[in-house]
Amino acid sequence: MDIVKHNKIAWNNYVDKKDRWTIPVSEVELENVKNGNWSIVLTPKKTVPHNWFPELTGLKILGLASGGGQQGPILATLGADVTIFDNSEKQLQQDKILSDKFDLDIKTVQGDMKDLSVFADNSFDLIFNPCSILFVDNVLPVWKECFRVLKPNGILMTGLINPISFQLDEESLKLIYKQPFSDLHSLPIEKLEELKTNKEALAFGHSLTEQIGGQLDAGFTITSMFEDSWGGENKMDEFLPAFIATRAIKRSE
């Protein structure tokens, strides 16, 4: 099936349902940003350390699969030159609304994160990619494209999911799925059909080799990382952090 098309429809549906990851930041939050009080996330709860960022004024940033008006407007308010790339036109609209209202000059581009051919080599200083690679069936092209469009010494920040969290039953916390997990191939057919009928996004539990090793193989140097949880919203939080955030650099040769 066409995963890109299905997940685009799913995320448009999430916007209509006002899912938490589609709600833009508020005017009050943007006022706080202007006063130096800001935070931004790659994963559900932990904020990204400010020292992960270089000076933001004039920095060319690609918000990769980062539509929804949650990160782009903050970075633009801090003075960055922001482009948001996302599969969902309704998620992009959330950024455009805030950009127009507050004159943030955020550019929005729709597309598949595995194909950034709309951008030239060495186009961006920083890529900000909150948890989203779980919605692509093959993550390796994403890392290669990120490396290509970043300038030398450019930074990639990305949110990842520990693949074991896909393999566990949410209630019993027993291992029930083999790695690699895929909604398409791991779920019983009736569960998969239910996801399709309900316009739920299809997810893929990429191995750590593909998520972290894939960044290294693409040429990145990982300089920092942290783990995160659902913040008590999932029984898994009692036993392991489901999320990982990494900061990587495209070293100049």
VMD Tcl script that draws the C-alpha trace (Angstrom):
set ca {
  {0.00 0.00 0.00}
  {0.99 3.65 -0.33}
  {2.29 4.40 3.19}
  {2.99 8.07 2.43}
  {-0.56 8.68 1.20}
  {-2.17 6.74 4.05}
  {-0.18 8.55 6.75}
  {-0.85 11.93 5.15}
  {-4.59 11.25 5.42}
  {-4.10 10.01 8.98}
  {-2.32 13.16 10.10}
  {-4.87 15.38 8.39}
  {-7.43 13.44 10.40}
  {-5.46 14.02 13.62}
  {-5.57 17.76 12.96}
  {-9.35 17.57 12.60}
  {-9.52 15.61 15.88}
  {-7.20 18.10 17.61}
  {-4.62 15.50 18.55}
  {-2.04 16.84 21.06}
  {0.71 16.88 18.42}
  {-1.33 19.12 16.12}
  {-2.10 21.94 18.57}
  {0.02 25.03 17.82}
  {1.78 27.06 20.49}
  {-0.22 29.92 21.93}
  {0.30 33.65 21.65}
  {1.25 33.69 25.34}
  {3.93 31.06 24.72}
  {5.38 33.10 21.86}
  {5.43 36.19 24.08}
  {7.39 34.18 26.64}
  {9.82 33.16 23.88}
  {10.46 36.84 23.14}
  {11.34 37.30 26.80}
  {13.88 34.48 26.67}
  {11.65 31.89 28.33}
  {11.35 29.04 25.86}
  {11.49 25.28 25.59}
  {11.19 22.86 22.70}
  {10.86 19.08 22.49}
  {12.01 16.28 20.23}
  {10.32 13.68 22.46}
  {7.17 13.91 24.61}
  {8.44 15.47 27.85}
  {12.12 16.40 28.20}
  {13.06 19.74 26.72}
  {16.04 19.96 24.40}
  {18.99 21.59 26.21}
  {19.59 25.13 25.01}
  {23.28 24.33 24.61}
  {22.40 21.90 21.82}
  {21.63 24.97 19.67}
  {24.08 27.42 18.12}
  {23.17 31.10 17.91}
  {19.72 31.03 16.34}
  {19.55 34.50 14.78}
  {19.62 34.04 11.01}
  {20.19 30.28 11.30}
  {18.65 28.35 8.41}
  {16.56 25.59 10.02}
  {14.61 22.75 8.42}
  {11.79 21.47 10.62}
  {11.65 17.94 9.22}
  {8.24 16.26 9.58}
  {7.71 19.03 12.11}
  {4.37 20.50 11.07}
  {1.75 21.40 13.65}
  {2.90 24.85 14.71}
  {4.72 23.57 17.78}
  {8.43 23.98 17.03}
  {8.69 26.16 13.94}
  {7.05 29.27 15.42}
  {9.28 29.11 18.50}
  {12.45 28.86 16.42}
  {11.28 31.62 14.07}
  {10.44 33.90 17.01}
  {14.00 33.35 18.23}
  {15.25 34.76 14.92}
  {15.85 31.65 12.84}
  {15.03 31.36 9.14}
  {12.61 28.42 9.32}
  {11.32 26.02 6.68}
  {8.80 23.37 7.77}
  {8.61 20.19 5.69}
  {5.75 17.79 6.38}
  {3.60 15.14 4.72}
  {0.33 16.63 5.99}
  {-0.98 19.83 4.44}
  {-3.18 20.42 7.48}
  {-0.19 20.20 9.80}
  {1.64 22.70 7.59}
  {-1.39 24.98 7.76}
  {-0.95 25.18 11.54}
  {2.48 26.73 11.01}
  {1.29 29.01 8.23}
  {-1.50 30.43 10.38}
  {0.92 31.45 13.13}
  {3.50 32.65 10.63}
  {0.98 34.96 8.97}
  {-0.44 36.19 12.26}
  {2.93 37.04 13.84}
  {4.93 37.82 10.69}
  {7.37 34.96 11.26}
  {8.13 34.29 7.58}
  {7.99 30.50 8.01}
  {8.16 28.67 4.70}
  {6.13 25.46 4.37}
  {6.80 22.59 1.97}
  {4.78 19.38 1.63}
  {6.45 16.07 0.88}
  {7.83 12.69 1.91}
  {10.71 12.96 4.38}
  {12.63 10.24 2.51}
  {12.88 12.60 -0.49}
  {14.21 16.11 0.11}
  {15.12 16.67 -3.54}
  {13.25 19.98 -3.48}
  {16.23 21.29 -1.46}
  {19.76 21.78 -2.80}
  {22.86 20.31 -1.19}
  {24.19 22.26 1.81}
  {20.97 24.26 2.28}
  {20.51 24.25 6.06}
  {22.47 24.89 9.24}
  {20.24 22.74 11.42}
  {17.55 20.08 10.99}
  {15.03 19.70 13.81}
  {13.20 16.36 13.53}
  {10.83 15.51 16.38}
  {9.69 11.87 16.65}
  {8.42 11.06 13.17}
  {10.69 8.51 11.51}
  {8.39 5.81 12.92}
  {5.96 6.81 10.16}
  {8.33 5.83 7.32}
  {8.94 2.23 6.29}
  {12.64 2.79 5.55}
  {14.55 5.30 7.65}
  {17.96 5.03 5.97}
  {17.10 7.37 3.06}
  {16.03 9.98 5.63}
  {19.51 10.10 7.18}
  {21.18 10.28 3.77}
  {18.96 13.16 2.69}
  {19.53 14.99 5.97}
  {23.28 14.69 5.51}
  {23.04 15.96 1.95}
  {20.97 19.08 2.67}
  {22.94 20.11 5.76}
  {25.88 22.47 5.42}
  {29.30 21.31 6.68}
  {29.20 21.38 10.50}
  {25.40 21.42 10.29}
  {23.44 19.85 13.13}
  {20.76 17.15 13.08}
  {18.50 16.83 16.12}
  {16.07 13.96 16.04}
  {13.63 12.09 18.27}
  {13.74 8.30 18.16}
  {11.72 5.47 19.72}
  {13.28 2.47 21.43}
  {12.14 -0.40 19.18}
  {11.35 -2.65 22.14}
  {8.42 -0.36 22.98}
  {6.74 -1.56 19.77}
  {7.32 -5.19 20.67}
  {5.59 -5.04 24.05}
  {1.90 -5.48 24.74}
  {0.83 -2.20 26.37}
  {-1.16 -3.86 29.16}
  {0.82 -6.98 30.06}
  {4.19 -5.56 28.97}
  {5.02 -8.98 27.58}
  {7.07 -9.31 24.42}
  {4.62 -10.29 21.70}
  {6.16 -8.97 18.48}
  {9.47 -9.75 16.85}
  {11.88 -7.09 15.66}
  {11.60 -5.32 13.32}
  {8.04 -4.33 14.15}
  {5.73 -3.06 11.43}
  {2.01 -2.33 11.62}
  {1.84 -3.75 8.09}
  {3.50 -7.09 8.78}
  {3.43 -7.65 12.56}
  {-0.21 -7.01 13.45}
  {-3.04 -9.51 12.99}
  {-4.95 -8.61 9.83}
  {-8.04 -7.53 11.78}
  {-6.01 -5.03 13.83}
  {-4.37 -3.65 10.71}
  {-7.73 -3.25 8.99}
  {-9.04 -1.44 12.07}
  {-6.16 1.03 11.89}
  {-6.84 1.64 8.22}
  {-10.58 2.09 8.75}
  {-10.02 4.53 11.63}
  {-7.47 6.53 9.62}
  {-4.73 5.84 12.16}
  {-1.13 6.44 11.09}
  {0.84 3.26 10.42}
  {4.07 2.91 12.39}
  {7.38 1.07 12.05}
  {9.68 0.09 14.92}
  {13.09 0.61 13.35}
  {16.04 -1.09 15.03}
  {18.64 0.94 16.91}
  {21.09 -0.13 14.21}
  {18.94 1.69 11.64}
  {18.12 4.65 13.86}
  {21.52 5.38 15.39}
  {23.84 3.27 13.27}
  {22.08 4.66 10.20}
  {23.01 8.21 11.19}
  {26.63 7.15 11.64}
  {26.67 5.31 8.31}
  {25.28 8.41 6.59}
  {28.35 10.30 7.82}
  {27.12 11.95 11.01}
  {28.99 12.19 14.29}
  {26.65 11.89 17.29}
  {27.67 14.43 19.92}
  {24.96 14.06 22.56}
  {21.79 12.18 23.48}
  {19.19 11.75 26.20}
  {16.34 9.38 26.97}
  {12.72 10.30 27.68}
  {9.42 8.68 28.63}
  {5.71 9.23 28.08}
  {5.65 11.13 31.36}
  {3.56 8.57 33.21}
  {1.01 8.16 30.43}
  {2.11 4.60 29.64}
  {2.74 1.60 31.94}
  {6.04 1.15 30.14}
  {7.35 4.27 31.90}
  {7.75 2.26 35.11}
  {10.31 0.03 33.43}
  {12.10 1.77 30.58}
  {12.35 5.07 28.70}
  {10.62 4.65 25.35}
  {12.30 7.61 23.64}
  {15.79 8.73 22.66}
  {16.89 12.13 21.38}
  {20.16 12.50 19.51}
  {22.25 15.45 18.40}
  {24.56 14.80 15.46}
  {26.93 16.89 13.35}
  {27.92 16.75 9.70}
  {31.63 17.24 10.26}
  {33.41 19.32 7.66}
  {36.06 17.35 5.79}
}
mol new
graphics top color blue
foreach p $ca { graphics top sphere $p radius 0.5 }
foreach p [lrange $ca 0 end-1] q [lrange $ca 1 end] { graphics top cylinder $p $q radius 0.2 }
display resetview
